[in-house]
Each structure stands twice: as C-alpha cells, then as structure tokens.
C-alpha cells in the first residue's frame, strides 16, 4: 500500500493506493480523502466559557432555543426547559445533571474544541492595501442598504462615502476598524466580513449593532441566497438601543455570523431594561465568554431578550469569509477509484 499527502489552502488530501495480486492479475484500488481545517462556523453556538467576563454564570432558560449544533468548552447551565434542536457537546455534562433541558439532537460530553488565538487571516485581508479596506485609529459606522450600497462614515474626520456594492468597498470582502470601534446596521446584499480590533494606546476592538441586520434574500426561505455577513470583534459585540426610545427595540434581528476573540456577544443593559421579546440571530456564533442577553426569573423573562439562535445551514460547507477555524482537520469528503 502506498500513502501520499498533499495540501491546497485549508485542505489536505490523503491518497491511499492498494494493490492485490490474484493469480495472473493485479488489482489496484485508490481512495482519496479530503480533510479541511474545521471552521467554527459549523456551530450555531460555541463558547470557551459559559460565564460572562465578570465571572457570572449565565444559563440557558425556558424560552431559549438553539436551532443548530451547540458546543461549549465549559458546561451548559440549564434553568428550566431550553431547547437544543441539534446535537449539543461540551467539556462537562450539563448542570444540573437532572434537568428539563430538551436535547433533541442528543448530547456528548468530554469534548474540547481549540479556541482561536488570533484573527490574523481576517486582519491581513482587511489591511491588504490593494484588495481590502481598513479604517485606522478612529471609530467607524457602516450602514447597509437594500439597494446593495454601503455607507461608510468616520465621524472624527468627517469622512462620509457611499459605495455601490461590496466589491466597491472591499475587493476581497474584508473591512476592519483598527484601533477603534465599529457600528453597524442595515440590509445586507453580498458576501463580506467586517470587524474591529484594538491598537496600542487608542484601544477599540468592539462592534456595536445599532439596529437590525437583515439579509435582503433570506437563506432560510431561499437557500440560493448569496447574502452572507461575518461580524468579528477582538473584544465585545453589543446589541445596542437608543435610550431616548427604548420601546422601539422589540424583537431584534441579527442576520450574521458572530465571532468574539477575547470578549462576548451581549445586549446593552440586558439586566436592567424591561423585557423586549426575542433576539433572533441567523448564522454561527462563537464567543470566548458568554455575554448577557436577558434575565429569566421564575420561568419568565424579567429583563432583556429571550434567545432564538438559528443556524444558517449554508455555513456547514461554505463558512463566512475569514471566519476563524479550530486548527483541527476533519474529514470533508472521500472518493474511491
């Protein structure tokens, strides 16, 4: 038997050729296995810790639903009857062990998935002087329009420009704020990744979701949709609201795949404002800590939002641009000749 190895980008190919002589004839069989670097976008929910940055344990509660695969390198804390529609995996078994959590896809404990140590692929693409686009040392605002245009504003400098499409903003689909924070909302047309990272002295590295983010073509009703957004932060991603009219922020929608390298995905004032319905996301979500979305007391929502985290099934084979990976190679496909 002869075994060979080859690499192409994030793919590895293992070729095994076996030969067998039977009488005067020799028979050969070739098997080629394709391995791919495991994208974290295969999970609807992934955390490194199920506590927030302050060390406070957060729970999956009655009214919460995860529609795609869920994993934590910690343990799921169950309060009532949350629903996990696909398989749930974790390092430790759910707490309490005898709980009313509904695990429709089954469970598996004792599993750890390496959490990324950097966002170098995304940052490198965004800072490419020819094909990417980055704002340095200032806060920026991106507003997506259903026409396909994208408005970019940098308040501190007065910069205000509207780009006709994703490729006009960034040829390779990567946009980053370096040393500042990024605010974003609107209707997304196209395929791109946006984010924020910190810089020495000036700080930054947070993303503020100031309004709903929606895909113009919903992949849940039209799987052929080419609209896809990755939103990445070195620190926190926060769903915010205008304090002058908080009642207008009921039932928020975030169509995007979320990644936080060192922080969490959370909601502004999640523990203090009145219940506002459901926060629905569509995509993948990975965060180092688990941020606060809402507070449930006695089986009812007391503050913030209930969680409805829906998985974008397209991501299992076609992750968002520059979405981080675990560094592990897993079997993607194989063929036999």
C-alpha positions as MATLAB code, in Angstrom:
seq = 'XXXXXXXXXXXXXXXXXXXXXXXXXXXXXXXXXXXXXXXXXXXXXXXXXXXXXXXXXXXXXXXXXXXXXXXXXXXXXXXXXXXXXXXXXXXXXXXXXXXXXXXXXXXXXXXXXXXXXXXXXXXXXXXXXXXXXXXXXXXXXXXXXXXXXXXXXXXXXXXXXXXXXXXXXXXXXXXXXXXXXXXXXXXXXXXXXXXXXXXXXXXXXXXXXXXXXXXXXXXXXXXXXXXXXXXXXXXXXXXXXXXXXXXXXXXXXXXXXXXXXXXXXXXXXXXXXXXXXXXXXXXXXXXXXXXXXXXXXXXXXXXXXXXXXXXXXXXXXXXXXXXXXXXXXXXXXXXXX';
ca = [
       0.000    0.000    0.000;
       1.237    3.493   -0.856;
       0.025    6.583    1.019;
       0.737   10.158   -0.132;
      -0.180   13.584    1.258;
      -0.879   16.912   -0.440;
      -2.062   20.367    0.661;
      -4.085   23.098   -1.070;
      -5.031   26.119    1.028;
      -7.040   24.923    4.026;
      -7.395   21.457    2.510;
      -5.304   18.316    2.908;
      -5.562   15.298    0.639;
      -4.599   11.778    1.695;
      -4.270    9.284   -1.137;
      -4.049    5.563   -0.442;
      -3.265    3.139   -3.258;
      -3.562   -0.564   -2.582;
      -2.663   -3.407   -4.928;
      -3.564   -7.071   -4.758;
      -2.378   -9.896   -6.987;
      -4.884  -12.651   -7.653;
      -3.483  -15.286   -9.959;
      -2.105  -13.679  -13.101;
      -3.997  -10.412  -12.479;
      -3.164   -7.401  -10.274;
      -5.962   -5.220   -8.956;
      -5.491   -1.639   -7.736;
      -7.798    0.495   -5.609;
      -7.302    4.192   -4.868;
      -9.020    6.087   -2.062;
      -8.645    9.879   -1.793;
      -9.774   11.565    1.425;
     -10.226   15.349    1.598;
      -9.620   16.922    5.014;
     -10.474   20.541    5.771;
      -9.484   22.891    8.550;
     -12.559   22.834   10.771;
     -14.382   26.164   10.601;
     -16.107   27.241   13.793;
     -18.990   28.243   11.533;
     -20.226   24.662   11.770;
     -21.691   25.622   15.156;
     -24.756   27.746   15.770;
     -23.372   28.340   19.264;
     -19.854   27.981   20.639;
     -18.295   29.383   23.801;
     -14.991   28.886   25.516;
     -16.610   29.739   28.854;
     -20.310   29.778   29.802;
     -19.725   32.660   32.233;
     -19.556   36.329   31.283;
     -16.408   38.432   31.542;
     -17.245   39.224   35.149;
     -17.277   35.535   36.018;
     -21.057   35.379   36.480;
     -22.637   32.128   35.313;
     -25.289   32.561   32.633;
     -27.958   29.994   31.894;
     -29.970   28.505   29.099;
     -33.533   29.184   30.214;
     -37.113   28.391   29.289;
     -37.865   30.220   26.035;
     -34.297   29.908   24.714;
     -33.706   27.850   21.565;
     -30.550   26.844   19.698;
     -31.504   25.594   16.233;
     -28.068   24.382   15.166;
     -25.167   22.429   16.674;
     -24.068   23.844   20.046;
     -20.787   23.438   21.908;
     -19.012   24.858   24.934;
     -15.566   24.167   26.315;
     -17.276   24.601   29.676;
     -20.681   23.187   30.671;
     -24.237   24.206   29.796;
     -26.080   25.689   32.774;
     -29.771   24.842   32.497;
     -32.611   26.851   34.023;
     -35.974   25.388   33.075;
     -36.578   23.911   29.622;
     -34.425   25.460   26.886;
     -34.425   23.579   23.583;
     -31.384   22.380   21.630;
     -32.579   21.256   18.196;
     -29.262   19.723   17.076;
     -26.522   17.875   18.919;
     -25.055   19.597   21.973;
     -21.472   18.888   23.035;
     -19.393   20.175   25.938;
     -16.363   19.523   28.074;
     -18.506   18.763   31.123;
     -22.059   17.485   31.496;
     -24.915   19.975   31.734;
     -25.810   21.425   35.139;
     -27.936   20.360   36.862;
     -27.391   16.822   35.591;
     -31.067   16.068   36.136;
     -32.657   18.937   34.239;
     -35.534   19.716   31.933;
     -33.379   20.851   29.024;
     -34.637   19.452   25.728;
     -31.731   17.998   23.725;
     -33.397   16.834   20.513;
     -30.121   16.046   18.773;
     -28.583   14.247   21.709;
     -25.528   15.149   23.779;
     -21.881   14.221   24.103;
     -19.643   15.338   26.955;
     -15.866   15.331   27.396;
     -15.161   17.250   24.190;
     -12.911   20.307   23.835;
     -12.552   22.343   20.654;
      -9.424   24.540   20.370;
     -10.449   28.209   20.521;
      -8.660   30.559   18.096;
      -5.746   32.611   19.407;
      -5.929   35.377   16.804;
      -7.797   36.875   13.850;
      -4.767   37.127   11.593;
      -6.458   35.858    8.444;
      -9.196   38.474    8.636;
      -6.887   41.320    9.697;
      -4.409   40.504    6.962;
      -7.136   40.560    4.326;
      -8.653   43.824    5.578;
      -5.310   45.634    5.737;
      -4.276   44.494    2.262;
      -3.635   47.910    0.634;
      -4.895   46.776   -2.757;
      -7.788   44.422   -2.111;
      -9.006   45.135    1.429;
     -10.147   48.210    3.319;
      -9.438   49.402    6.848;
     -10.013   52.484    8.993;
      -7.150   53.211   11.377;
      -7.297   54.915   14.768;
     -10.928   56.038   14.666;
     -14.483   54.802   15.164;
     -16.459   53.996   12.025;
     -20.101   53.448   11.070;
     -21.304   51.068    8.344;
     -24.890   51.233    7.101;
     -26.076   48.614    4.621;
     -28.904   49.430    2.222;
     -31.256   47.046    0.412;
     -30.105   48.576   -2.880;
     -26.725   46.949   -2.292;
     -24.955   50.168   -1.360;
     -22.874   50.592    1.800;
     -22.366   53.908    3.565;
     -19.113   54.354    5.493;
     -18.738   57.213    7.967;
     -15.830   58.197   10.198;
     -17.252   60.925   12.471;
     -13.929   62.146   13.872;
     -12.608   63.026   10.419;
     -15.863   63.915    8.672;
     -15.380   61.141    6.127;
     -18.716   60.085    4.597;
     -18.879   57.994    1.446;
     -21.355   55.571   -0.100;
     -20.110   52.573   -2.064;
     -22.322   50.988   -4.714;
     -21.597   47.391   -3.682;
     -19.459   45.142   -1.506;
     -16.708   44.911   -4.111;
     -16.567   48.693   -4.354;
     -15.947   48.880   -0.611;
     -13.518   45.960   -0.474;
     -12.386   43.737   -3.321;
     -11.608   40.739   -1.134;
     -14.644   41.124    1.110;
     -12.803   42.213    4.278;
     -13.330   45.517    6.123;
     -11.862   46.306    9.548;
     -11.516   49.116   12.035;
      -8.035   49.060   13.584;
      -7.791   50.918   16.883;
     -11.439   51.930   17.049;
     -14.977   50.625   17.352;
     -17.358   49.739   14.531;
     -21.111   50.445   14.487;
     -23.273   48.536   12.008;
     -26.884   48.030   10.895;
     -28.985   47.636    7.759;
     -29.930   45.234    4.967;
     -27.016   43.235    3.585;
     -26.605   42.458   -0.108;
     -23.491   40.446   -0.910;
     -20.808   38.471    0.887;
     -18.303   40.106    3.231;
     -16.682   40.137    6.668;
     -16.426   43.202    8.878;
     -14.893   43.725   12.289;
     -12.854   45.706   14.784;
      -9.557   45.119   16.565;
      -7.709   47.179   19.145;
      -4.447   49.045   18.795;
      -1.934   50.166   21.435;
      -2.852   53.363   23.315;
      -6.085   54.073   21.373;
      -7.832   50.796   22.290;
     -11.056   49.894   20.488;
     -11.859   46.484   19.075;
     -15.614   46.428   19.779;
     -18.611   46.147   17.457;
     -21.912   47.909   18.184;
     -25.015   46.518   16.472;
     -27.142   49.660   16.489;
     -30.114   48.329   14.539;
     -31.360   45.168   12.898;
     -29.077   43.418   10.426;
     -31.016   41.530    7.768;
     -30.147   39.691    4.589;
     -32.038   41.005    1.595;
     -32.534   37.408    0.452;
     -33.313   35.184    3.419;
     -31.384   31.880    3.109;
     -33.986   30.099    5.242;
     -36.602   30.615    2.539;
     -34.179   30.769   -0.400;
     -31.075   28.572    0.116;
     -29.608   30.020   -3.080;
     -29.115   33.367   -1.316;
     -25.623   34.802   -1.771;
     -26.001   37.292    1.076;
     -23.601   36.425    3.886;
     -22.033   38.525    6.639;
     -19.358   37.788    9.208;
     -19.048   40.239   12.121;
     -15.864   39.877   14.170;
     -14.500   41.670   17.225;
     -11.347   41.332   19.254;
     -13.424   42.252   22.298;
     -17.222   42.634   22.561;
     -20.129   42.681   20.148;
     -23.057   44.539   21.710;
     -26.659   44.877   20.555;
     -27.429   48.493   21.477;
     -30.500   50.719   21.628;
     -31.311   54.418   21.617;
     -32.019   55.366   25.220;
     -34.464   58.070   24.112;
     -36.869   55.481   22.680;
     -36.141   52.053   24.200;
     -39.648   50.751   23.433;
     -38.796   50.774   19.718;
     -36.293   47.962   20.136;
     -38.565   44.940   20.391;
     -37.668   41.564   18.844;
     -34.233   42.307   17.403;
     -32.839   40.525   14.342;
     -29.179   39.880   13.546;
     -28.550   38.004   10.294;
     -24.814   37.438   10.626;
     -22.163   35.074   11.889;
     -20.653   36.413   15.100;
     -17.127   35.915   16.446;
     -15.504   37.413   19.545;
     -11.826   36.620   20.074;
     -11.430   37.739   23.707;
     -14.849   39.038   24.693;
     -18.537   38.277   24.369;
     -21.741   38.871   22.419;
     -24.109   40.792   24.672;
     -27.021   43.208   24.913;
     -26.778   46.727   26.280;
     -28.335   46.933   29.772;
     -29.528   43.320   29.491;
     -30.045   43.057   33.240;
     -31.943   46.288   33.742;
     -34.391   47.148   30.957;
     -37.896   45.724   30.624;
     -38.491   42.522   28.613;
     -38.326   43.168   24.872;
     -39.244   39.873   23.307;
     -36.791   37.798   21.291;
     -33.308   38.370   19.941;
     -33.116   36.235   16.810;
     -29.798   35.549   15.151;
     -29.174   33.662   11.912;
     -25.713   32.260   11.358;
     -22.906   30.949   13.518;
     -21.826   32.345   16.857;
     -18.519   31.911   18.692;
     -17.526   33.903   21.765;
     -14.801   33.495   24.353;
     -17.126   34.398   27.213;
     -20.871   34.082   27.201;
     -22.486   37.512   27.223;
     -25.783   38.527   28.826;
     -28.805   38.588   26.517;
     -31.595   38.607   29.093;
     -32.557   37.532   32.575;
     -35.165   34.875   33.348;
     -36.662   34.621   36.834;
     -39.231   32.040   37.878;
     -39.606   30.756   34.328;
     -40.413   34.181   32.885;
     -38.327   36.819   31.106;
     -37.635   39.671   33.520;
     -35.100   41.729   31.570;
     -33.664   41.817   28.058;
     -34.439   39.227   25.405;
     -35.127   35.548   25.067;
     -32.686   33.868   22.693;
     -33.581   32.374   19.329;
     -30.299   31.381   17.711;
     -30.982   29.975   14.254;
     -28.306   28.256   12.198;
     -27.612   29.163    8.586;
     -27.334   25.708    7.014;
     -25.183   27.069    4.178;
     -22.314   27.547    6.612;
     -21.692   23.841    7.165;
     -19.901   23.711    3.808;
     -19.446   27.391    2.943;
     -18.427   29.406    6.018;
     -18.368   33.211    6.037;
     -15.282   34.893    4.670;
     -12.327   34.685    7.063;
     -14.355   33.036    9.830;
     -11.865   31.545   12.312;
     -11.149   27.842   12.480;
     -10.240   25.454   15.265;
      -6.993   24.398   13.586;
      -8.184   20.788   13.501;
      -8.528   18.932   10.215;
     -11.655   16.824    9.821;
     -12.891   14.545    7.045;
     -14.861   16.547    4.481;
     -15.262   14.068    1.613;
     -13.736   10.958    0.086;
     -13.863    9.124   -3.201;
     -12.754    5.737   -4.424;
     -11.460    4.852   -7.864;
];
